[in-house]
Amino acid sequence: MALDTSPLLAGWREWAALPELGITALKVKVDTGALTSALHAIHVRLCGHERVRFDVHPVQRRSEYTVSCEADLVGRRLVRSSSGHHEYRPVIRTAILLGGRQWSIDLTLTNRDSMGFRMLLGRRAMRRRLIVDPARSFACGGRRG
């Protein structure tokens, strides 16, 4: 059986999972205006030069559920926020599961407490994998990866 490599139709927001980080579901803003993907992370701490530990509150507006994560640090990236503020952020590489498909993406780690979504999926992560219909929500399915 051939592997389906055609792009998925996605809405402007989707449910996804980050299985390597132990995050089974989080609401993601599919942001064609953002080049880089970003994950809400707090208590970010470097472990030597090659690892990073951090905590995630995967549910919007709820801080009682926390997932503690650890990942390889693949670098730091200078990111300009939508407000024009520049910030150096740690970058990790991890798998995303969306619409029944899984692939590897780079994520910058930043505090997104004041933002509506715990994660932004940027253009680099969706390239050749998604076609976005901005009039739709959850086109890839319900609360699942």
N, C-alpha and C positions, 0 to 999 in steps of 0.2 A: 504494500500500500504506500502511495506517495505522500510525502509530508506536505501539508497545505502551507504555502508560503505567501498566499495572497494577503493583502492588507486587511485588517479587521476594520469594520465600521464602528467608530467610537463616538460617543456624545461628548459634550463639553465637560461632563463629570462622569466618573466611573468608579466602580468598586474594584479594588485590586488587593493583592496580598504580596508580602515580602517574605517568602518562606524561609530564606536563610537567616533572617533576623527574628523569626518567631512571630511575625505580625500576620495574622490570618485574614484580616480584613481592615481596610481603611478607605475612606472616600478620597478620591484623587481628582484634582482639577486638571483637566487636559488643556494645557496652556500653549497654544501655538505662538503666542507672543514671547514666550520665555525660551531661551536657547538651552539653559541648564535646568535639570531637575533638582528639586529641593525637598528634603524631608525635615519635618519638625523634630528637633532633637534638643534635649536639655541635659545638663550635667555632663557635657562633652569633656572627656579627658583623654589625653594621649597616653598610650602605654608604650614607651620607647619611641622609636621612629617608624614603626611598621604597623601598629594596631591603634584602634580608637575604641573607647567605651562610651556609651551614651544611653539615655533613657528616652522613650517615646510614649506620649499619650496618644494612642491611635484614634481615639474617639473625640470628635470635635466638642469643645466646651465641657469636657469632663476630664478631670485630672486624677480621679481615684483609681483608674486602671492604667498601670504603667507596665511597659515591656522594656526590660533591660537588655541591651544589645552590645555586641562586640563584633568588629569587622576589621579587615585589612584596610589600612590607610593607603590610598593610591596617589595622594597628592593634596595640594591646596590650590584653590582657584579664587581669583579676584572676581567677585560678582557684584554687579550694579543692580540694586533693587528697583522696583517700580517707582519708588520715591526719589531715586537718584543717589541714594547712599551706597558707597562702595564698602565691601567687606571681604576679607580673606576667609574662606570657609574650608574646613576639611572635606575631602572627597573620598567616598567609599564606592566600591563596585559590588553590586548584589543582584540577585535575580528578582524580577517582577513577574507575577502571575496575573494575567488580565485576559478575560474572555476565553479562558481555557488554554491559553498559550503562555509560555514562559521564555524569557530572554534576559540577558544581563544588561544592566544599566549603571551609569555613574550617577551618584546622588551627592549633592552638597548637604551638609548638616548645618542647620540654623534654627534659632528659636522662632517659631511661627505662631506663638500663642495668640497674637493679635490678629492673625489671618483666619479666614473662613475655612480653609482646607489645611489638613495636616501634611499634605504632599502636593507638589506641582510636578506634573509630567511634562518636561520640556521637549523641544523639537529634536534634540540629539537622540533622546530615548525612543521617540516614536517614528523616527525616520525609516521609511520602507516597511513599517509594521502597522501603522494606523492611518486611516482616512477619517478626518474629524468632521462631523456634522454638528455645527454649533446650535442647531435648533433641537437637538436631542439630548437626553440624559439617560445614562445607564443603558446604552445601546448594546453593550457587551454582556448584559445580564444583570441579575440582582446582586445581592450581598454575597459575593463569592469572588475568587480570584480568576 
